């Protein structure tokens, strides 16, 4: 992920976009792009949405990921480690239900 993040940062720097990439702006951008992703599913079943324009969905998911990587970079977050730690928390918060015999 580090190599991808570096490519993304270089891409933005080459275009002079870095000055707008603070934590607040990037968090807003993550949300906006996630909303654009959701828009492809509005009023359609998941199957219909994917059949209609899967590439647009892929592009929006990539935009969310790109902004999230930039946000993590600004905040010094190791997303892989953060996800692993969050899964541990989730396992404690949402344990596997114990099946009882009836």
JOURKA-V922275 format. One line per field, one symbol per residue. psi: psi as a letter, one per 30 degrees, with the letter a starting at -180 (. if undefined). A space follows every 10 residues. Layout:
psi=???
This chain:
psi=feeeeeeeee eeefggfeff ileeeeeeee eeeeeeeeef fkglleeeee eeieeeeeee eeeeeeeeee eeeefhkjee eeeeeeeeee eeeilkkkkk k.
